[in-house]
Amino acid sequence: MRIDRDGPVIVWLRNDLRLADNPALAAAAATGRPVIPLYILDQTPSVRPMGAASLWWLDKSLTALAASLEAIGSRLILRRGPTREVLEDLIAHAQPAAVVWNRLYDAASIDRDGGLKAWLKDEGIACESFNAGLLNEPWTVKNGAGQPYKVFTPYWRAARDRLHHVQVEPAPNALPAPARWPPTEALESWRLHPTKPDWSTRFDLWTPGEGGAAERLDDFLSSPVQHYDRQRDLPGVEATSRLSPHLHFGEIGPRQVWVAARNAVEAGDAPAGPVETFLSEVGWREFNHSILFHNPDLPKANFRPEFDGFPWMRDDAAFEAWTRGETGYPIVDAGLRELWATGFMHNRVRMIAASFLVKHLLIDWRAGEAWFWDALVDADLANNVGNWQWVAGSGADAAPYFRIFNPIAQGQKFDPVGAYVRRWVPELASLPDALIHEPWKASAQLDPAARRIYGEPIVGHPAARERALAAYRGLKGEQISREGR
């Protein structure tokens, strides 16, 4: 980065809230100039504002980052408002020589950042961006015809071939401070933590921040990864990494995850097979970011345009029952209740719950995606949109629409003794294993409150399945094979 004037370097932090393996921060430190770390909370519609659960996480993550910066002689400057206005004000105060940041890959961020780069250069301020969030940037992985991949398996094969020399950079030991710090806002004034009511009382399973991310990765690689390939689909077992919110906020980067996982295999501390399965999930995250980059309208538009004519239904009562976890299907309800209580839902259950909404209830995937966006602590645009479209059948490499999860069979297969259901739907805890996923068969054993929901589900599976298949046949005009699980 060529710098032609005196002054500090502003590091504009976004989804990269860490010190280690942070290329923008490292580049700023390497100049030897004073460094001003900056976070801007921009809630204008130009870039999709965060949901409530993400704001909860952000509050704690910024607290952790500020403490880490103070430990190396620096500070975190906090500003709220439209990004351009905040930068104009800060530049007038700090007179920086350069502004650096790490890249984002959705269309709105790309448009905004491109405009900012042009403006900064016109002002004579050096500007550079870096890759902190992906193993491979979206434009670097293409097929033999020079086109982006639309199917995951060949994408990941090609992407993995580029990862022979992945390295991570340590956190800086110190950052030079400016002679005069610009004004900052108090994080408490942003009121990101919910009150009246505080619905986050069970979010205490999370430790946002770079330290919490490193600890979670270490814990995962020391034990659960051993059986990840066999247990990752069992929601009643603590078998997954739960790194997704840490990755989304950039408290840990995918390069760090990759290197730590590969090192664990090479040291003999983790088996290669389960680790490869885990890393393929990191690859799926990369694939979703590639798909979003090459299809900028994906948050609102179907990847497969033939779904534009799908006959979605408007059923507010059914949607509300789904959001509350009161559909009458225990595995679906357990997932939605886990989501509300913790800001998280087990991945297998996300698929079951999403399939139920779009196929049993014929409610547009965009409604479910919006609910998840507000309720998930790991609400990542590429992943959220990509996974919802995958379930709906309208996305890249998507599950066929006619593959309709049977919520009873899914519960019996992946939560056979009802451990997950009993935790999140305690009114069913006394039912035997054989009935835990079909509580209407034991309605006489249920108390009146439980019987209201579980006397019968809001829609029967056979009828809902046939209705969904009829809608799909009408869309496609072709015979659909009989596939129910």
N, C-alpha and C positions, 0 to 999 in steps of 0.2 A: 504494500500500500504506500503510495507516494503522498507525502504530506508537505505542503508548500507554505505553511504559516505556523506561527507559534500558537500554543494553547493546549489544553487538555484533550483527551479522547473520551467521548461519551459512548458508553456501551449500553445500547438499548436492549433490555432483556424482555423476552416474551415467554415462549414455551421452552425455556432453557435456564431454569432457576437453579443453577448449580455452579460450582467453581471448577471442578475437575472436568477435563475433556470438553471445555467450552471454547471453541475456536475464536469467537469474537472477543471474549475476555482475554484469551491468550495473545491475540494479535494486538490488542490495546496495551497489554502489559509489556509486550516486546518492544514497543516504541520508546519505552523509558519515560514517557510523558505522564503527567498526572492522569488518573483514570476516574471517571464519574459514572458509576453504575446507576442506571435509570430504569424504573418500571412505570409504565403509563397504563392506567386503567381507563380504557376507551370503551364506553358503553353506548356509543352512537351506532346506528344501524348499518354503517358502512361495512363493518365486519361483524359477523354474528356475535351478539353479546353472550357472555357465559350464563349458564343456568344457575339455579340457586345452590345446588350441591357443589358445583365447581367453584363458586364464589367462597363457599365454606372452606374448601381446600386451599384456595388461593390465599386466604387470610393467614392460614398456618404456614404455608410454604414461604410466603414473603417474610414472615417473622423469623423463620429458620434461616433464610438467606441473609437477612440483615445481620443476624448474629454471626454468621460465618464471615461476612465481609468485615464486620467490626473486629473480629479476631485477627485479621491480617492488615489492620490499619486503615480500613476503608469504610464507606457508608453506602447505604442504599437510598437513593433519592426516589421518592414516591410523588407522582403527580396524577391527577385525574382530569380527563377532558378529551376533546378531539385531538388526535395525535399531532396533526400539523400545528395546531395552536399551541400545544404544550411544548413542542420542539422549538417553535419560533421564540417563545418566551424564555426557554432555558438557554438557547443559543445567544440571545441578547444579553443574558446575565453572565454566562460562563465563557463566551467567546471561544468555542472549541476549535481545534484544528481538524478534527475528524469525528465522524459518527459511524459506529460499526454495529452490526447486529447479525443474528443467525436467521436463516431463511425459513419462511413458512410457504406452503405449497397450494393453498386454496386460492381461488380466483380473486376474491376480494382483497386478500392480503397481498397477493402479487401486484394487483393494480395499485393499491395504496403505496406499497414499498417502492414500486417503480417510479411513481410520481415524486416520492420523497427523495429518492436518489437524484433525479433530474434537478429538483429544486436545490438540494444541498450543493451539488456541483456548480450550479449557476451562482451560488453564494460564495464559491471558492473554498468550500469545506470538503475535505476528502471523505469518501464514503465507500465502504466495502461490506459485503455480506458473505456469510459462511454457512457450511452445513454442519449442524449440531444434532439434528433430529432423525436422520435416516442413515442406514448402512450404505444405500445407493440412492442417489438423487433420481427423480422420476425419468429424466431425459437420458439417463445413462444406460438403461436396460431395455434393449429392443431386440426384436426377432431378426431373422436373416434378411427380411425384406425392409428392415429399417423402421418397422412399425412397433408401437407399444404392445405388449402382451395383453391378451384379454382372458387368458386362462391361467390359473395360479401355478399348476405344476411346472409347465415349461418356464414360466416367469421365475420361479424360485430356483430352478436348476441353473438358469442363466445368471441370476443374481448371486447365487452362492459361488459361482465360478470367479466372481470378481473380488472375493473376500479372503484372499490368501495372505494378505499382509495388513490386517486390521491392527491399528495401534491406538492407544489412548494416551492422552496427555495428563499429567498430574495437575492438581490445583496449584495456583501460584502461592508462594509463601508470604508474599507481601504485594501490595498495590500502592504506587505513589499517590498521595493525596494532593488535591489542588490547594493552593494558598487560601482560597476562600470557597467554602462549599455553597452551592446554590440552595435556596430554600426548599424544604421538603414538606409534604403533608404528613399528618399523623395517620398511621394505618387504622387506628381505632375510629377515626372520623369517617372512614368509608363504610363502616357498619356492615361488614361482610358476614359476620356471624349472626345467625338468625335469632330473633327475640320475639316474644309475644305471638306465638309460642316459639320456644327453642326446640325445633324438630330434630336436632342433631345429637340428642343425648346418647344415642347408641353408635355414634361415629367414632367412639373412643378406641375401636380396633385399629384405627389408622394412625400413623405417625408421619404426617407430611414433612417434606424437606429432604435435602440431600442425604443426611445421616440416616433417616428412616428408610430411604430407598436402598442404600447400601446394605443396611441391616436386613431388609426383607430379601434381597437377592442372596445374601450370605446364608440366611436361614433356609431358603428354598434349595440352594445347591448342596446344603449339608444333609438334607433328609428327603423332603417330598419329591425331589426330582428323581430319586431312585426308582419310583414306581409311577412316574408321570404318565407314561404311555398307557398304563392299565387303569389308572385311577382318576385321570383328569376329567372324565365325564361323570363322576360320582359326586353330586353336590353335598352329600352328607359326610364327605371325607375332605379334610384339609390337604388337598393334593395339588393345588395350583399356586402360581407364584404371586398373584395379586399385585403384579408390578405395573399394571396398565395405567393407574392414575399417576404414578411416579414417572412413567415414560411420557405420558401426555404433557405434564407440566415441565418435563425436561429436568427433573431432579436427578435422573440418571439417563444416560444416553444409550441407544442400541449398540454402539460400539463397545461400551463398557460391559453390557450384558453378554455380547458375543464373546469378548475376550475372556471374561470370567468363566463362562460356561465351557469354552474350549479348554481353558487351563485346568478346569476341574476334571475334564476327561483325561487330559494328558498326564495329570498327576495321579490318576487312578482313584480319584475321590468320587467320581460320578460315572455311571455307565453310559456308553456312547449312544445306544439306541434311544433311551428316554430323553437324553439331552438333545438329540437331533429332532425328536418330536417337538420338544419345547421350542427349539430355535425355528422350526417351521411356523410356529405361531407368531414369532417375531417377524418371519417372512410374510405371513398373511397381513400383518400391520403394514409392512412395506408395500405390498401389492395394493392394498386399499388406497394408500397415499398416491401411488402411481396412477391408479384408475381415476382418482379425483383430479389429479393434475391434468390428465389428458382429456377429461370430461368435466369441464368447470361448472356445468349446469346440474351436476349429479345431485346436489342437495334437494332439488325440487323436481328434477326431470328423471324419468325412467331411463336407465342405461339401454334397455331394450325397448325401442319405441312402440313395438306392437302392444305393450301394456298400457299405452296412453288411452286406449278405449276400454280398459277393464271396468266392469260395472261395480265399483265400490259402493258400499251402503253407508248411509248416515244413521247411526244408532247411538245417540248420546247416552242412553241408559246403559247399554251394553258396554260402551267404552268406559263409563264411570265405574261400573262393576269390575272391569278389568284393572283399572288403575288402583282400585282399593284392594285388590286381591280377594274378590268375592264372586268368582265365576262359577264356583261349585266344583271345579277340578283342583284337587289339592296341590298337585305339583305346579300348576300355573299360579295359584294363589300364593303359595309359599314364595315363589320367585318375586312376585310384585310386592309382597310384604317385606322380604329381605331388602329389596331395592329401597323402599320407603324408609326402613329402619336404619340402613347402613350406607346408602348411596352406592350400592354394588349389587350385582346379581351374578350368580355362577353362570359361566358361559353356556353350558348345556341347557340350563334353564332359560337363558335368554332366547335360545333358538326355539324352545318349546313355547314360551310365552308369546314370542313374536309370531310364530306360526299360528297360534290360536287366534290372535287378533286379526291377522290378514286373511286367514283361510276359514276358520270356524265362524268368525263374525263378519268377514268381508269388509273390514274397516281398512281404509287406505294406510299403507305403510308409513306415510308421512306423519300421520297422527301419532303413531307409536314412536317414531323417531323423535318427535318433538317432546313427548313425555320423557323418554330416556335422556334427552339432552338436558332437561331441567333437573332430573332426579339422580343422574349418575355422577359420581366424583371423577370418573374417567371418561367423561363425555368428550370424545375426540371426533371432529367433524368427519374425517375420512373413514374412520372405523365405524362410527355410528351409522352413517348413511350407507356405507358399503355393506355392512352386515344386515341392515334392515332390507336393503334391496336384494341381497342374496337369499334371505328367507322368503321374501315375497315372490321370487322367481324373475324379477325384473332387472336384476343386476348382472354384473360380470361373473362368469363362471358360476352362475346361480344354481341353487337346488331347483329341480323342476317344480313348477307350481303344483303339479298333481301329486307330489310327494307330501302328503298331509300327515303331520305327526298326530298320532292318536295319544292324547294326553294321559289316558289310563295306562296304555302300554308303555309309554315313555317313563312314567312314574315307576311302574313295576320293574322295568329294566334297569333304570339308573338310580333308583332309590328303593331297593327291594324291601328293606325292613322299615322304611319310612322315617329314617333318622332326620332327613332334611325337612320333611313335611311336619314331623312332630315338633321340630324346633320353631318353625315359623307359623304353623297353624295349630297352636296348642289345644284348641277345642276338640281336635281329633286325636290327641295323644293317647287316649285310652283304647282306641280301636286296635284290633289285631292286625298283624302284617297283611293278612289276606284281604282285608277290607279297607286298609288305610287309603288306597287310591280309588276306591268306589264306595264312599261313605254312605251314599243313598241306599245301599243294600243293608245298612245297619241303622236306618233312621230312628228306629225305636230306642237305640242306645244313646242317641244324641240328646243333649239338653236343648231347650227351645231355641236359644240363640244360635247354636250350631245348625239346628235343623232348618232354620230360615235360609241358610246358604247352601247346606249340603243335603237337604231333602231331595233335591234334584238340581243338576247344573242348569245354567241359563240357556244352554243349547245342547241338544243331544249330539254325540259324535257322529253316528251314522247319517243323520239328516243333514248335519252341517257339512259333512264330507261330500255328500251327493250334491248339495247346493253349490259348493265350491267347484266341484268338477263340472257341473253344468255351466257355471260362469266361465270357466276356462275353455270348455268346448265351444261356447258361443264366441269367445274371443279368437280362438285359433281355427275353428271350423274343421277340427280333425278328431279322430277317435283317440281317447286317452286310455292308456293301459291302467289296469286296476292295481294300484299300489297305495297302501294305507299306512305304512309305518316307516 
